[in-house]
Amino acid sequence: MIITALVLAAVAALLHVYIFCMESLWWTTSKVRATFGATETEAEATKEMAFNQGFYNLFLAVATFAGIIFHMAGQLTIGTTLVFTGTGSMLLAAVVLITSSPSKAAAAIKQGVFPLLAVIALIIGVAL
């Protein structure tokens, strides 16, 4: 079950790297504006906020990847802690998004499903 958890965590981290790219690098492009339902004016006005927010997603992904690496290197306590921290934070961010902006429920579910599954699998794997 640990391997399943680590694979799910890696998928969650890759998704958050993609979100980082959308928010920090591609925010004002027409494709990303359409994804987030923002006009060109809105995207320009929120560019600094999105840039900053994107880095939060990147840092969660980095923590998760570091946890996977530590786990694979035999440092189970450090690895498990980092994977829980990264994926748990991703999951909680999705919960905040869905509760604060119900209209963004689809996005919250997309960003939260892999972290949720990773957390569940890791709990089961650690318990066994």
C-alpha positions as CSV (number, residue, x, y, z in Angstrom):
1,M,0.0,0.0,0.0
2,I,3.0,2.3,0.6
3,I,4.0,2.1,-3.1
4,T,0.4,3.0,-4.1
5,A,0.5,5.9,-1.7
6,L,3.8,7.1,-3.2
7,V,2.6,6.8,-6.8
8,L,-0.6,8.7,-5.9
9,A,1.5,11.4,-4.1
10,A,3.8,11.7,-7.2
11,V,0.7,12.2,-9.4
12,A,-0.6,14.8,-7.0
13,A,2.8,16.6,-6.9
14,L,3.0,16.6,-10.8
15,L,-0.5,18.1,-10.9
16,H,0.6,20.8,-8.5
17,V,3.7,21.5,-10.6
18,Y,1.3,22.0,-13.6
19,I,-0.8,24.3,-11.5
20,F,2.3,26.3,-10.6
21,C,3.1,26.7,-14.3
22,M,-0.5,27.8,-15.0
23,E,-0.5,30.4,-12.1
24,S,3.1,31.6,-12.1
25,L,4.2,31.3,-15.7
26,W,1.1,31.2,-18.0
27,W,-1.5,33.2,-16.0
28,T,-2.2,35.7,-18.7
29,T,-2.4,33.3,-21.7
30,S,-5.8,32.8,-23.3
31,K,-5.9,29.1,-22.5
32,V,-5.2,29.6,-18.7
33,R,-7.6,32.6,-18.6
34,A,-10.3,30.3,-20.1
35,T,-9.5,27.6,-17.6
36,F,-9.9,30.0,-14.7
37,G,-12.7,32.0,-16.3
38,A,-10.8,35.2,-16.2
39,T,-10.8,38.1,-18.6
40,E,-7.6,39.6,-19.9
41,T,-8.1,42.6,-17.6
42,E,-8.8,40.3,-14.6
43,A,-5.7,38.2,-15.3
44,E,-3.5,41.3,-15.6
45,A,-5.0,42.7,-12.3
46,T,-4.3,39.4,-10.4
47,K,-1.0,38.5,-12.0
48,E,1.1,39.2,-8.9
49,M,-1.3,37.2,-6.7
50,A,-1.4,34.3,-9.0
51,F,2.4,34.3,-9.3
52,N,2.7,34.0,-5.6
53,Q,0.0,31.4,-5.2
54,G,1.6,29.3,-7.9
55,F,4.7,29.0,-5.8
56,Y,2.7,27.7,-2.9
57,N,1.7,24.8,-5.2
58,L,5.2,24.3,-6.3
59,F,6.5,24.1,-2.7
60,L,3.9,21.6,-1.8
61,A,5.0,19.5,-4.8
62,V,8.6,19.8,-3.8
63,A,7.9,18.7,-0.2
64,T,6.0,15.7,-1.6
65,F,8.7,14.7,-4.0
66,A,11.3,15.1,-1.3
67,G,9.2,12.8,0.9
68,I,9.1,10.2,-1.9
69,I,12.8,10.4,-2.3
70,F,13.5,10.0,1.4
71,H,11.1,7.1,1.6
72,M,12.7,5.3,-1.3
73,A,16.1,5.9,0.3
74,G,15.0,4.1,3.5
75,Q,14.4,7.2,5.6
76,L,10.8,6.1,6.3
77,T,10.0,8.6,9.1
78,I,11.3,11.6,7.2
79,G,9.7,10.4,3.9
80,T,6.3,9.6,5.4
81,T,6.3,13.0,7.3
82,L,7.0,15.0,4.2
83,V,4.5,13.1,2.0
84,F,1.8,13.6,4.6
85,T,2.8,17.3,4.9
86,G,2.7,17.9,1.1
87,T,-0.3,15.8,0.2
88,G,-2.2,16.8,3.4
89,S,-1.7,20.5,2.6
90,M,-2.8,19.9,-1.0
91,L,-5.9,18.2,0.3
92,L,-6.7,20.9,2.8
93,A,-6.2,23.6,0.2
94,A,-8.8,21.8,-2.0
95,V,-11.2,21.8,1.0
96,V,-10.7,25.5,1.5
97,L,-11.3,26.1,-2.2
98,I,-14.5,24.1,-2.3
99,T,-15.9,25.7,0.9
100,S,-14.9,29.3,0.1
101,S,-15.8,29.1,-3.6
102,P,-18.5,26.5,-4.2
103,S,-18.5,27.5,-7.9
104,K,-15.0,26.1,-8.1
105,A,-16.0,22.7,-6.8
106,A,-14.8,21.0,-10.0
107,A,-11.3,22.5,-9.7
108,A,-11.2,21.7,-6.0
109,I,-12.1,18.0,-6.7
110,K,-9.5,17.8,-9.5
111,Q,-6.7,19.2,-7.3
112,G,-7.8,17.3,-4.2
113,V,-8.6,13.7,-5.4
114,F,-5.0,12.5,-5.7
115,P,-3.8,14.0,-2.4
116,L,-6.9,12.4,-0.7
117,L,-6.2,9.0,-2.2
118,A,-2.5,9.3,-1.3
119,V,-3.2,10.3,2.3
120,I,-5.7,7.4,2.7
121,A,-3.2,4.9,1.1
122,L,-0.4,6.2,3.3
123,I,-2.4,5.9,6.5
124,I,-3.3,2.3,5.6
125,G,0.2,1.5,4.6
126,V,1.7,2.9,7.8
127,A,-1.0,1.1,9.9
128,L,-0.2,-2.3,8.4
